[in-house]
Amino acid sequence: MSYCVNCGVELKDSEKTCPLCDVEVQNPRAPWKEPAERPYPGRLEPVLKRADRRFFATLATLILCIPVAVTLLSDLLTDGMLTWSGYVAGAMALLFVWVILPFYCKRYYLLRLLSIDCLATLAYLKLIEYASRGDWFLPIALPITVAVSVLVLLCALVLRNRKRFSVGVRVACVFFAAGLATVAIDVILAHADDGSWMPRWSFYSVLPCVVLGVVAILMSRHNRLREEIRRRLMY
Amino acid sequence: MKHSHSEFPPYMKLDNAAKIYPAARRRNWMALFRVSATLSDHVDPAVLSTALSRVLKRLPGFAQSLKRGLFWYYLEHNDGLPDITPDVANPCVRLIPKENRGFQFRVRYYNRRIAVEFFHVLTDGTGGMIFLKTLVAEYLRLKYNAGIPCTDGILDCGESPRPGETEDAYLRYAGSVTRSRSEKNAFYIKGTEDPDDVHIVTGLIPVAEVLERAHARGVTLTEYLTAVLILAIDGIQRRSGVRRCHMKPVKINVPINLRRFYPTETLRNFAIYVNPGIDPRLGTYSFDEILRAVHHHMGAEVEEKLLNARIATNVRTELNPILRAAPLFVKNIAMKLTFNMVGDRKTSSSLSNIGVVRVPPEMEKYVRRFDFILGPLSRNRVVLAALSYRDTLVLNFTRTIRESMVERDFFRFLVREGIHVTIESNNQP
């Protein structure tokens, strides 16, 4: 019969260390020895391991390759050269970068993955511009993509920080970002059109975004209202 | 489908409390609990299997497979017999029905112990204990020819099943007035996640010593244990360095056996939860203050009329025409979302006390000990299950984090109160 010097509890013969504090049992008169019968057997019930994300990501990539191969092949066989199939291949590559690539990472590295997403989008847009012989990449596509990516990054940073920002602030952040995005798009389009920096139509979308954002913040500060909404949503 | 009992329905609806469990289960988790009996001699699995087949004929409500209907899950009678398997070191790990011949419970044996683990769709702790006692009594009759009378919750396997044993008593007793279930989220015990391993720490305590301390303060045993558990968890939150204004309430989920209030023979779920606790933002609570808070909370909540309104709320949700009309896959999403958002978040831990386990003297000489273990919860990492048998209170902590601070503080407090505590665990050397 041994007692834990730390916890003061009596330990059954099966316990080599105290299960409460992990201190080893030291009884000079009766050193610990394996008891004839332990309270539980040594056999463990096998627990299903977590799904192998990388395996499923590879599988999804292979499936994604099928439409790419089919379109490339049919394009090549009909024209003898690659024309329209580049759009499909580019779209699939974009899908891979946006959706499948994060599954290869241990966790979602926000800045790195969003930057790669932004670069991939730009590359795809450049490809479309090149294939359609347009001249809109530098004045329109590049600034809009960069502006939207920065706003998405800021939003994600706020949405992630659950401890610091309440639900209302996080919802408001999404509305404000949406409003800002429309202003950015409006200004970029206006500048590309006639060189002016004056927004034209974004006022109509900014106003509801700002109002909804402010309402979200006010609602989150109103405890009783918040509880009421939560209750209505739940029950 | 074959059907051995003409008077017994071939399929059953899930009871009101069970409806959430199939939707809430995950790849690696489901709501399980386990009751076990330690005998004076080694268990013979062949005899146990025969006893089980007899018990399942008497209690067909347990011989069920879980099936998916168009609108709800339902239970279908299963004529087979589950395998009796050797016990493991990590009890209450997800049950895979395919590997268990479709049954929603499993029987395990180890040296002198017979253990049954139930999925909560079948029954609650009280029903599970009646099943175990009937199984052990039948085993002892077959093995030792013991003349065990059918008293103290042991059912006669020669009788035919009674319809009342499978009734959904919630539906029978639900009143018309409902109560809000809205509550604040509680403190969550953090630790190093160890989901692959289930740690069991058992405390064996002379029941008279605890009862004496509890009665001296004018509270019941459950209230006393709940207060000690709150004190232990409150200490963890205070030591975590969170500012007082950001502290969360420490609340314990305590199931209340409704059979105490509403007469029924049912062996299916018939319990409801109360969540006594404290709000540490208001200041540091002494043990006596916590005890008073728990005692008065339980006194106010555990009252027939208020419990009835709680049952009515749950039944009303089930009878909601929009929810009923939704197909099962839609319901599953809604129920899973609700369970994840509400489920364990309202409490920091659970304490389920099955109470005093009584068996006839003819059986008592063969059974040394009973145990009750709660399976890990979906979110909360430490839970406690209690029962008393003969003169010993058996407390089983189930934990899925590495740190044992809750049990440590819990048992150390009891030691400081002058109570003799003996500890064993499922740790391997």
Interface residues (C-beta under 8 A of the other chain):
Chain A: C4 C7 G8 V9 E10 L11 K12 S14 E15 K16 T17 C18 P19 L20 C21 D22 E34 E37 P39 Y40 P41 G42 R43 L44 E45 V47 L48 R50 A51 E227 R230 R231 M234 Y235
Chain B: R27 N28 P86 D87 V88 A89 N90 P91 V93 R94 Y110 N111 R112 S180 R181 S182 P195 D196 H199 I200 V201 T202 G203 T313 T317 T338 M341 V342 S404 E407 R408 F411 R412 V415 R416 H420 V421 T422 I423 E424 S425 N426 N427 Q428 P429
